[in-house]
Amino acid sequence: MTDYTPFDYQPAEWMRHAACRHHDTNLWFPERGDPTDQAKTICNSCPVRNDCLNYAIAIPNLVGIWGGLSTRERRKHRQTRLFIRHGTPTGYNQHRRQGEPACPACRQAHTEAVQQRKHRKP
């Protein structure tokens, strides 16, 4: 995950490729109880959705829809991300269940576990 700070006001390169830049920003900052389906649909097809979500997770006080998740959804997602057992095959599966690519350490642990299972079979 890329490290972001709330003090860096320069738009990140990924922001230039975001699908939301062509739409009304009010879609991503709905009033309480307003629908969020349209914004989330646009986010789901965005080429930089993961970058956006990582940015929003790194800055907990952001409001609105970021990376296809609301503030409340990101809070829940952030809590589950804290408990990934990185560098293990279990960590690899935890990444996959959350719908994100596994980190290099988890991917390596998964690859090694698969190779070990292949060698154990008669």
BELKACOR-V661156 format. One line per field, one symbol per residue. psi: psi as a letter, one per 20 degrees, with the letter a starting at -180 (. if undefined). A space follows every 10 residues. Layout:
psi->???
This chain:
psi->pqpqqiinip pqhhhijphi ijrphhhimq qpiqqjgggh ggghjpikgh ggghghhhnh jqrappkjqr gghhgggggh hhjpnqjqhg hghggghjkq qqrhghgghg ghgggghhhh p.
